[in-house]
Amino acid sequence: MKKAYIDPNICDRSPFCPAKRVCPTGAITQEVKLFGASTPKVDQNKCIGCGKCAQICPQRAIKMI
């Protein structure tokens, strides 16, 4: 089964990441800091491979592998 992976070189680290909001299982999390945010991370145990995050990512930083 394919799973989502986020390329940290492409991701813009926006604290308003749309992929976090569309993930039906909450597999994508991100630590928001005082001066920005970290690259979102995918919990592979929660990811069901639906691809919704990859479809909505404006930077196309999420790939289904």
PyMOL commands that set and color helices and strands:
alter all, ss='L'
color gray80, all
select helices_A, chain A and resi 18-22+52-56
alter helices_A, ss='H'
color red, helices_A
select strands_A, chain A and resi 4-6+28-29+32-33+36-37+41-42+62-64
alter strands_A, ss='S'
color yellow, strands_A
deselect
rebuild
show_as cartoon
